[in-house]
Amino acid sequence: MGSFGFFGPKTVFQGATELNLDAKGRLTVPTGHREILLAQAEGRLVVTAHPHRCLLMYPQPAWEPIRAQIMSYSSLERQTSMVQRLLVGFAKDVEMDAAGRLLITPELRRFASLEKQVMLVGQGSHFELWSLEAWERQIEQIIAQGDSLLPPGMEKFSL
């Protein structure tokens, strides 16, 4: 497994887990991930919008260099300012409570169309959070790609 800076070589978030948001919009982080997030980031995360209409959830220390890199580009360039508005503009600092729950703000829930059922998907250094319906559509699109799924440069990739 590769290294992810602050978290070291053994911290890789992977796997997809179906979860429920409670009536207040809180998500209970699965126990295995919760323990790592508490130990390595004191339970602090940053949740933000992704252009694919899901949410990104980064341990706060892993988000900081990403935010700095995004903000190092000129906001006078139109596409750059759009990316900054999306990623930094939606970014919310959240902290796990004693029960391992994270509050997903109404703005972020609305952006990603999150209702009760969601999918938490590990992506190595961070998580994606999808509505269950959007996640199922994503998987169907991936399967429909068949042999043409791999982009240029990955032709020799094999499992």
N, C-alpha and C positions, 0 to 999 in steps of 0.2 A: 504494500500500500504506500501511496505517496505521502509526502509531508504537506501539511497545511499551515505552516508558520506557527502561530501562537499555539495551536492545538497539538502539534507534534504528529508523528507518523501513525499513531493508532486511532486518532479521532477522525473517523469518517462516518458521516451521516448517510445511511443508505436504507433502502426499503420503503415501501408504501404502506401506510396504515390508515384505514378508514376510522374517522373519529366524528364525534358530535360536538357542535357548539351548544353551550347552554343558552338559556333565555337572555342572559346578559351579554352574549357574544364571546364567552370565554372558552378557550380550548385547553383541554388537559393534555399536557405533554406526556407521551409514553415514558414509562419508568426508566428504561435504559438510556434514552436521550436526556431525560431530566437529570439523571445523576451526572452525566458528562457536562451538561450546561451549568449545573450548580458548581461543580468542581473547577471548571475552566473559565467560566464567565460570570460566576456568582448569580446565575439565573437571569442575567440581563441580555436581551436580544433587541434587534432592530427589525421591524417589519415594514416592508415597503411594497410598492406596486411593480409589477413586471409587465412589459408591453403585451404579453400573451394573455393578459387578464387573469393571472394568478397572483399570489403574493409571494414575496421572497422573505425568508426569515433567517437572519444571520446572527450568530453570537456577536454581541456588541464589539469585542476586540477585533473580530474578523471583518466587520463592516467598516471600521474607521479608515483603513487604508483605501478601501473602495470609494468611500465618500470623498476622501481627499483627492483621489485620482480624478473622479468625475468633476469635482469643483475646480481642478487645475486648468480645465479647458475654458476658453473664452465664451462667456454667455452672450456675446454679440453674434456668434454664429448660430443661425436659426436651429439647425438640427441638434447641436450641442445643448442649446437652452431647452429644447423640448425634452431631451433625455434627462437633464438636470431637474426640470420641473416634475417629471414623472418619478424618478428614483429618489431624489433628495426631497422634493416637495411633499411626497406621500410618506416619507420615512418617519416612523414613530418609535421612540424608545419604550420598550415594555419590560416588565420584570415579572418573573414567575412568583406567584403567591405561595403560601405555605403548603397548599394542596397541589402545587405543580401546574397551576392554570395561568394562561396568558390571556389578557383582554385584547381582542381584535376590535379596533375602533369601528364605529358605524361607517365612516368614510371608506376605510379599507374593505370592510365587508361588502359595501355597495359596489365598489370598484370591481371586485372579483366575483360578484353575485353569490356570496357565501350565505347560505341559510343554515339549516341544521346539520346536514351531512357534508363532511369535507374529507379530503384526502391530504395527508401529510406525507410528502415525498422527499426522502433524503437525496441530496445532490452533492455529496462529498463534504464540502466546507459549509454548507447551508441547507435549508429546506425550501421546498415550494409548497404552497398551500392552495389547493384547488377546490372549487365546488365539486361535489361528486359527479354531477352531470357533465361539467366541463372536462373533468379528468377522463370520464368514459369516452367522450368525443375525441379527446386527444389520443387515447389508446387506439380507437377505431381508425383514426387517421394514420397513425404509425403503422398499424397492421396493413392498411390498404396500400401503403407504399411498396410493400413486398421487396423484391430485389433492388428496387431503385431507392431504397431508404438511405444508403450511405452517401454522404456528400463527397465531392471531389477531394482527394487527398486521403480518404479512408478506404480506398478500394481493397487494400491488402489486409484490412482488419478481419480477424476471425475469432469465433468463440469456441 
